[in-house]
Amino acid sequence: MLHIEPIPLLRDNYAWVIHDGAHAVIVDPSYTESDQAKQPSPILAWLDARRILPTALLITHHHRDHTGGIGAIATAHAVTVYGPGDSGIAGITHPVGDGDRVHLDAPRLDFSVLAIPGHTLDHLAYTLPGRLFCGDTLFSCGCGRVFEGTPEQMQRSLARLAALPDETLIYCAHEYTLENLAFARHIEPEHAELLAWENEACRLRDAGKPTLPVALGDEKRRNPFLRWGDPEIQRIAQEHGATKNHDHEQVFAAIRALKDLY
C-alpha cells in the first residue's frame, strides 16, 4: 500500500515521502539549521525510526530549501537523485526534463515529468495517477513568485497543471495556505468558498496538521491564480493593469503583481 507523508522542515517547507512501508522516494529534501551543526538529518531520523530505506530523490528546482538535504541522504544511502539538468544542483545523478519518465522498482512507481518554468526556469513537476508534486509553482489559493521566468511563462505552466484531472491531489512544498488565503480573501471578501476553506485551514493548523494535499478541482474554483477566465478575477485584473481582461496571461500577470505588493 502506498503512503505519502510530509516531513516539516525549516519554517514552512515540506519534504514529501512516498513509501510502501519498506522503501521510499523523497520529493524536495530540504535541510534544517541542525544540518549546519552536523546534527542528524531530520529526514534520515524519520526514515530510521520507521525502518524505511530511501531509494530515490526527486528535485523540482534548484533553490536551496529544496536541495539542501541531498548530501546527507546520499552520504547515508545509495540513492538515485533525479532533477533538472544544467542547474548546478550538487548531487543530481539522473538529469530529467519535460516528457521524461522516472521508473522505480522499490517502491514500484512510474512518474511523469513536466517542465513548468516560471518560479525558476528549471522548475519541474512529477506526477503519478491522481497525484501532483509541484514544488513552488502551485499552492493552495496561491502560486510561487516569478523569480526567473516571466508571468506569461508562469501562467502557461499553471494552465498545464490545471489541465490535469480535477481529482488530482496537489502536494506542494510549502505550508502557505493561510497566507495565500489572506490575499485571496482581501481581493474577494465575499467569496463563500474561500471563507469556508479559511475556516477549515485554520482548524487544521490549530490542530498541528498540514492543509495539504488539496484537490485540483477545489483549487480551480477558489485559487485566484487559476481563475484567469473568471469574470470577477478579470475585473480585478483590469483595475490593476490588465488592458485586455480576456487575455489569460495579462489577467494572471496583474493578479500576481497585486500579490507581490500585498
N, C-alpha and C positions, 0 to 999 in steps of 0.2 A: 504494500500500500504506500502511495506517495504522500509525503508530508512537506509542507512549505512553511517555514517558521522564520521570524525575524530575530536578528540579534541587534539590539540598540547599541550604537557607537557614537562617540563624540557627543555633540549637543542634541542632534536630531537625525543622525544617519541610521539607516537600516542596512545591514548585510542580510540578504535572503539566503537561507539554507534549504535546499531542495534535497530531500533524502528519503530512503526506503527503510530506514532503521538500521542499516549497516554501512551504507556508502552515501556520500553527499557531494553535490556540486554547490558552490557558493557564488552568489552574484554580488559584485562590488564589495570586496572585503576591505573595509576601511581600517583605520588604526584608532587607538586611543592615546591619551597622553601617557598612559602607563607603558606603552610600547617604547616611548622615548627614554624611559628609565630602565629599559631592558627587563621589564616585568613580563609575566606570561601574557601572551595574546589572549584577549577575551574570546575570540573565535575558537582558538585551539582549546581553551578551557571548556567552552560549551561543548565542543565535539568530544573531548576526552571524557567529560562527565557522562556522556551518553554512549560511549564506545562506538562512535561513528567515525569512519575513515573518509577523509576528503580525497576525492579523485580528480576534481577539475575546478577551475575558477573561471567565471565569465565576467569580463570587464566591459562596461558600457562606454566609458570615455576616460580621458587622461587626467582628470582632476584628482589631486592628491587624496581627497577624502573618499575616493572610490578605488584607489590603488594601493594605499599605504600599508595594507595588511598582507600584500602578496608575499613579501620577503619572508616574514615569519612562518607563514603556512608552507611555502615552497622549501624552506630550510628543514622543516619538521617532517614533511611528507613529499612523496614523488607525485606531484600534481601536474596536470596539463593546464596551461593557462591560455585561454582564448581571449582575444581582444582586438581592437583596431590596430592595423599595421601603420608604420610610418608616423607614430605619435610620440615616440621616445619613451614609451612605458617600459620601465625596467621589469623584466621577468616574463614578458609575453613569450610563450613558446610556439603558439599556433596563431598567427595573424588571420583574421577573418574579415569579411566585408559583405556588402549587400548581396543577398541571394545565396550565400553560403549556408551550409547546414553543419551543425555540431552533433555528431553521433557519440553517445556514451554507452558503455556496456554496464557500468556499475556506478550509480543507478542507471537502469536502461531507459534512456531518454534520447529524443531527437529534436533539437532546437532548430528553428529557422532564424536567420539573421537578417535584420532590416537596417539599412542606413537611414538615420533620422537627424541630419545636420541642423544646426540652429543654435542650441545651447553651446555646443562646441562643433567644430567641423568634422570631428572624427566620431561623433556620437552614434552608437549602435543600440538596437533593441534586440532582445532574444524572446522568441515566442514558442510556447507549447500549445497544443489544442486547448483553448479556453483560458490561457494564461499569458500575460504580457509583463516582461521585465524591462522597464523603460528608463531606468536611471533618473536623470534630471530633466527629461523632456516633458512628461505629462505628470501632473499631480492631481489629487482630488481638489476640484474647484480652482485649479491653477495650472501654471506651466513654468518651465525654467526660464531664467533670464537669458537673453540672447547675447552671449559674450563674444562669440567668434563669427557666427553666421549673420544672416540678415533676417529681419522679420518675415520676409517673403519665404525664405527657406524654412523657417520655423513653422509657419502656417502650413506649408506643404507637408512637412514631416508630421505635424499633428493631424492633418487630413488623412494621411496614410494610416496612422494609428486608429483614427475614428472609423475607418472602413472595415476594421476587424468586427467580428460578431458582437452584438450588444451584450451577450452573456460573458464576454471575456473579462476576467478579473485582472486588475491592474496592480502590479507590485512595483511601486516607485521607491526611490532610495532615500526619501526624507519624510519626516513627520511634520508636514507643513499645512495640514488640513485646516486647523483653526485660524492660522494666519491668513490663509487664502480665503477662507470664508469671511473674514472681517472685510476684506476688499470687495468680495462679490456682493456681500450684503450692503456695503457702502454705495455701490452703484445701482443695486436693485433691491432696495429695502422692502419692497412689497412681494418679493418672490417667495411664495409659500414653501416650495421645496427646499430652498436654501435655508430658511428658518428651521424647518424640520430636521434637516441634516446637521445644522449647527447644534441643535439641542442634543441630538444623538451623539455627535462627535464629542461634545463636552462631557457627556455621560461616560463614554468610553475612556477618555483621557483621565477623568477624575478617578476611574477605576484602575488606572495604570495600564490600560490596554491600547494597542495601536488602532488607528482608524482605518488601517489598510488590511487587506486589499479592498478595492471598491470595484463595482461593476461598470464597464464602459457605457452601457446603456443609461445608467443613472447619471454619469458624468456628461453625457451628450444632452441631457435635459437641464443640468444645473451649472455646468462649468462655463463661465463666460468666454473662455479661450477656445472652446469647441463650438460655440453657438454663433459663428460669423454669419449664418443665414437667418438668425432670429431678428425680427423687426425691432425689438426693443434694444438689443445689442447694437444693431445697425444705427439706431437713432442716437444712442450714447456715443458711438464711434464718430458719427458725423458732427456731433457737438464738440468733439475733441480732435479734430484734424482730418478725418477721413473725407475726401472730396467726392468719393463715389461710394455711397453706402451699400451698394450691391457687389462691390469688389471685395471678395472674401479676404484677400491679402491686406488690403487697406484697413478693413474693419479690424482684423486681428492686430495689425501694427498699432492702430490707435488705442485699442484696449491695453495692449502690452505697454505702450508708452505711459498710459494713465496709471497702470500698476507700478511702474518704475518710480513714479513721483509720489505714490501713496505713502 
